[in-house]
Amino acid sequence: MQPTHNTLSENIRAQSVELLNKHLAAANDLYARVKRAHWNVRGPSFIAIHKLFEKVSTDVENYSDLTTERADGIGSEAYGTVQVARSA
């Protein structure tokens, strides 16, 4: 943990980072899945579904950025990989 002006205890910060990285990993996985669906839409409702997946992927990406900023704000690095989330 990096020094910070945050008043949370080191223990709470560590627990928070662990949880944030799990959520970040889940969001990154969701983003990849939605983008895959976005790229592979077919059929008569193509444009509507394509646009929906585009919006969802943008929203998930924004959530990931916010989660990363929270981890940074409490003095940690955000990893957000599935491997990190599984080992925690």
PyMOL CGO cylinders between C-alpha atoms (Angstrom):
from pymol import cmd
from pymol.cgo import CYLINDER

trace = [
    CYLINDER, 0.00, 0.00, 0.00, 1.16, 3.45, -0.87, 0.3, 1, 1, 1, 1, 1, 1,
    CYLINDER, 1.16, 3.45, -0.87, 0.94, 6.29, 1.66, 0.3, 1, 1, 1, 1, 1, 1,
    CYLINDER, 0.94, 6.29, 1.66, -2.32, 8.20, 1.38, 0.3, 1, 1, 1, 1, 1, 1,
    CYLINDER, -2.32, 8.20, 1.38, -4.35, 10.85, 3.16, 0.3, 1, 1, 1, 1, 1, 1,
    CYLINDER, -4.35, 10.85, 3.16, -7.16, 8.33, 3.47, 0.3, 1, 1, 1, 1, 1, 1,
    CYLINDER, -7.16, 8.33, 3.47, -8.12, 7.77, 7.11, 0.3, 1, 1, 1, 1, 1, 1,
    CYLINDER, -8.12, 7.77, 7.11, -9.07, 4.10, 6.77, 0.3, 1, 1, 1, 1, 1, 1,
    CYLINDER, -9.07, 4.10, 6.77, -6.92, 1.63, 8.66, 0.3, 1, 1, 1, 1, 1, 1,
    CYLINDER, -6.92, 1.63, 8.66, -4.38, -0.46, 6.75, 0.3, 1, 1, 1, 1, 1, 1,
    CYLINDER, -4.38, -0.46, 6.75, -6.47, -3.58, 7.41, 0.3, 1, 1, 1, 1, 1, 1,
    CYLINDER, -6.47, -3.58, 7.41, -9.67, -2.04, 6.01, 0.3, 1, 1, 1, 1, 1, 1,
    CYLINDER, -9.67, -2.04, 6.01, -7.80, -0.68, 3.01, 0.3, 1, 1, 1, 1, 1, 1,
    CYLINDER, -7.80, -0.68, 3.01, -6.33, -4.13, 2.27, 0.3, 1, 1, 1, 1, 1, 1,
    CYLINDER, -6.33, -4.13, 2.27, -9.74, -5.79, 2.53, 0.3, 1, 1, 1, 1, 1, 1,
    CYLINDER, -9.74, -5.79, 2.53, -11.26, -3.10, 0.32, 0.3, 1, 1, 1, 1, 1, 1,
    CYLINDER, -11.26, -3.10, 0.32, -8.60, -3.53, -2.35, 0.3, 1, 1, 1, 1, 1, 1,
    CYLINDER, -8.60, -3.53, -2.35, -9.14, -7.29, -2.35, 0.3, 1, 1, 1, 1, 1, 1,
    CYLINDER, -9.14, -7.29, -2.35, -12.85, -6.77, -2.92, 0.3, 1, 1, 1, 1, 1, 1,
    CYLINDER, -12.85, -6.77, -2.92, -12.33, -4.02, -5.50, 0.3, 1, 1, 1, 1, 1, 1,
    CYLINDER, -12.33, -4.02, -5.50, -9.99, -6.27, -7.49, 0.3, 1, 1, 1, 1, 1, 1,
    CYLINDER, -9.99, -6.27, -7.49, -12.55, -9.08, -7.45, 0.3, 1, 1, 1, 1, 1, 1,
    CYLINDER, -12.55, -9.08, -7.45, -15.21, -6.71, -8.77, 0.3, 1, 1, 1, 1, 1, 1,
    CYLINDER, -15.21, -6.71, -8.77, -12.80, -5.31, -11.33, 0.3, 1, 1, 1, 1, 1, 1,
    CYLINDER, -12.80, -5.31, -11.33, -11.94, -8.81, -12.57, 0.3, 1, 1, 1, 1, 1, 1,
    CYLINDER, -11.94, -8.81, -12.57, -15.65, -9.63, -12.90, 0.3, 1, 1, 1, 1, 1, 1,
    CYLINDER, -15.65, -9.63, -12.90, -16.29, -6.37, -14.75, 0.3, 1, 1, 1, 1, 1, 1,
    CYLINDER, -16.29, -6.37, -14.75, -13.38, -7.00, -17.11, 0.3, 1, 1, 1, 1, 1, 1,
    CYLINDER, -13.38, -7.00, -17.11, -14.70, -10.50, -17.82, 0.3, 1, 1, 1, 1, 1, 1,
    CYLINDER, -14.70, -10.50, -17.82, -18.19, -9.13, -18.43, 0.3, 1, 1, 1, 1, 1, 1,
    CYLINDER, -18.19, -9.13, -18.43, -16.78, -6.47, -20.76, 0.3, 1, 1, 1, 1, 1, 1,
    CYLINDER, -16.78, -6.47, -20.76, -14.97, -9.10, -22.84, 0.3, 1, 1, 1, 1, 1, 1,
    CYLINDER, -14.97, -9.10, -22.84, -18.11, -11.24, -23.06, 0.3, 1, 1, 1, 1, 1, 1,
    CYLINDER, -18.11, -11.24, -23.06, -20.34, -8.33, -24.06, 0.3, 1, 1, 1, 1, 1, 1,
    CYLINDER, -20.34, -8.33, -24.06, -17.85, -7.17, -26.70, 0.3, 1, 1, 1, 1, 1, 1,
    CYLINDER, -17.85, -7.17, -26.70, -17.73, -10.71, -28.12, 0.3, 1, 1, 1, 1, 1, 1,
    CYLINDER, -17.73, -10.71, -28.12, -21.52, -10.75, -28.32, 0.3, 1, 1, 1, 1, 1, 1,
    CYLINDER, -21.52, -10.75, -28.32, -21.44, -7.27, -29.87, 0.3, 1, 1, 1, 1, 1, 1,
    CYLINDER, -21.44, -7.27, -29.87, -19.09, -8.43, -32.60, 0.3, 1, 1, 1, 1, 1, 1,
    CYLINDER, -19.09, -8.43, -32.60, -21.14, -11.54, -33.36, 0.3, 1, 1, 1, 1, 1, 1,
    CYLINDER, -21.14, -11.54, -33.36, -24.72, -10.25, -33.54, 0.3, 1, 1, 1, 1, 1, 1,
    CYLINDER, -24.72, -10.25, -33.54, -26.63, -11.56, -36.54, 0.3, 1, 1, 1, 1, 1, 1,
    CYLINDER, -26.63, -11.56, -36.54, -30.22, -11.50, -37.69, 0.3, 1, 1, 1, 1, 1, 1,
    CYLINDER, -30.22, -11.50, -37.69, -33.13, -9.17, -38.29, 0.3, 1, 1, 1, 1, 1, 1,
    CYLINDER, -33.13, -9.17, -38.29, -32.73, -7.28, -34.98, 0.3, 1, 1, 1, 1, 1, 1,
    CYLINDER, -32.73, -7.28, -34.98, -29.02, -6.76, -35.60, 0.3, 1, 1, 1, 1, 1, 1,
    CYLINDER, -29.02, -6.76, -35.60, -28.85, -2.98, -35.24, 0.3, 1, 1, 1, 1, 1, 1,
    CYLINDER, -28.85, -2.98, -35.24, -30.92, -2.76, -32.04, 0.3, 1, 1, 1, 1, 1, 1,
    CYLINDER, -30.92, -2.76, -32.04, -29.02, -5.56, -30.30, 0.3, 1, 1, 1, 1, 1, 1,
    CYLINDER, -29.02, -5.56, -30.30, -25.68, -4.30, -31.61, 0.3, 1, 1, 1, 1, 1, 1,
    CYLINDER, -25.68, -4.30, -31.61, -26.39, -0.85, -30.14, 0.3, 1, 1, 1, 1, 1, 1,
    CYLINDER, -26.39, -0.85, -30.14, -27.54, -2.36, -26.84, 0.3, 1, 1, 1, 1, 1, 1,
    CYLINDER, -27.54, -2.36, -26.84, -24.31, -4.36, -26.49, 0.3, 1, 1, 1, 1, 1, 1,
    CYLINDER, -24.31, -4.36, -26.49, -22.35, -1.22, -27.38, 0.3, 1, 1, 1, 1, 1, 1,
    CYLINDER, -22.35, -1.22, -27.38, -24.05, 0.71, -24.57, 0.3, 1, 1, 1, 1, 1, 1,
    CYLINDER, -24.05, 0.71, -24.57, -23.61, -2.09, -22.04, 0.3, 1, 1, 1, 1, 1, 1,
    CYLINDER, -23.61, -2.09, -22.04, -19.91, -2.46, -22.87, 0.3, 1, 1, 1, 1, 1, 1,
    CYLINDER, -19.91, -2.46, -22.87, -19.39, 1.30, -22.45, 0.3, 1, 1, 1, 1, 1, 1,
    CYLINDER, -19.39, 1.30, -22.45, -21.20, 1.26, -19.09, 0.3, 1, 1, 1, 1, 1, 1,
    CYLINDER, -21.20, 1.26, -19.09, -19.13, -1.71, -17.89, 0.3, 1, 1, 1, 1, 1, 1,
    CYLINDER, -19.13, -1.71, -17.89, -15.92, 0.00, -19.02, 0.3, 1, 1, 1, 1, 1, 1,
    CYLINDER, -15.92, 0.00, -19.02, -16.91, 3.13, -17.06, 0.3, 1, 1, 1, 1, 1, 1,
    CYLINDER, -16.91, 3.13, -17.06, -17.60, 0.98, -13.98, 0.3, 1, 1, 1, 1, 1, 1,
    CYLINDER, -17.60, 0.98, -13.98, -14.14, -0.59, -14.35, 0.3, 1, 1, 1, 1, 1, 1,
    CYLINDER, -14.14, -0.59, -14.35, -12.54, 2.84, -14.49, 0.3, 1, 1, 1, 1, 1, 1,
    CYLINDER, -12.54, 2.84, -14.49, -14.41, 3.96, -11.38, 0.3, 1, 1, 1, 1, 1, 1,
    CYLINDER, -14.41, 3.96, -11.38, -13.41, 0.79, -9.52, 0.3, 1, 1, 1, 1, 1, 1,
    CYLINDER, -13.41, 0.79, -9.52, -9.78, 1.33, -10.50, 0.3, 1, 1, 1, 1, 1, 1,
    CYLINDER, -9.78, 1.33, -10.50, -9.89, 4.92, -9.28, 0.3, 1, 1, 1, 1, 1, 1,
    CYLINDER, -9.89, 4.92, -9.28, -11.28, 3.74, -5.92, 0.3, 1, 1, 1, 1, 1, 1,
    CYLINDER, -11.28, 3.74, -5.92, -8.38, 1.31, -5.48, 0.3, 1, 1, 1, 1, 1, 1,
    CYLINDER, -8.38, 1.31, -5.48, -5.93, 4.05, -6.39, 0.3, 1, 1, 1, 1, 1, 1,
    CYLINDER, -5.93, 4.05, -6.39, -7.61, 6.44, -3.95, 0.3, 1, 1, 1, 1, 1, 1,
    CYLINDER, -7.61, 6.44, -3.95, -6.94, 4.15, -1.00, 0.3, 1, 1, 1, 1, 1, 1,
    CYLINDER, -6.94, 4.15, -1.00, -3.30, 3.74, -1.92, 0.3, 1, 1, 1, 1, 1, 1,
    CYLINDER, -3.30, 3.74, -1.92, -3.23, 0.51, -3.91, 0.3, 1, 1, 1, 1, 1, 1,
    CYLINDER, -3.23, 0.51, -3.91, -2.81, -0.67, -7.42, 0.3, 1, 1, 1, 1, 1, 1,
    CYLINDER, -2.81, -0.67, -7.42, -5.74, -2.16, -9.31, 0.3, 1, 1, 1, 1, 1, 1,
    CYLINDER, -5.74, -2.16, -9.31, -5.05, -5.50, -10.97, 0.3, 1, 1, 1, 1, 1, 1,
    CYLINDER, -5.05, -5.50, -10.97, -8.45, -6.74, -12.03, 0.3, 1, 1, 1, 1, 1, 1,
    CYLINDER, -8.45, -6.74, -12.03, -7.31, -9.98, -13.57, 0.3, 1, 1, 1, 1, 1, 1,
    CYLINDER, -7.31, -9.98, -13.57, -9.14, -13.24, -13.11, 0.3, 1, 1, 1, 1, 1, 1,
    CYLINDER, -9.14, -13.24, -13.11, -5.95, -14.80, -11.75, 0.3, 1, 1, 1, 1, 1, 1,
    CYLINDER, -5.95, -14.80, -11.75, -5.64, -12.15, -9.01, 0.3, 1, 1, 1, 1, 1, 1,
    CYLINDER, -5.64, -12.15, -9.01, -9.33, -12.47, -8.07, 0.3, 1, 1, 1, 1, 1, 1,
    CYLINDER, -9.33, -12.47, -8.07, -9.08, -16.28, -7.83, 0.3, 1, 1, 1, 1, 1, 1,
    CYLINDER, -9.08, -16.28, -7.83, -5.99, -16.19, -5.62, 0.3, 1, 1, 1, 1, 1, 1,
    CYLINDER, -5.99, -16.19, -5.62, -7.46, -13.69, -3.15, 0.3, 1, 1, 1, 1, 1, 1,
]
cmd.load_cgo(trace, "trace")
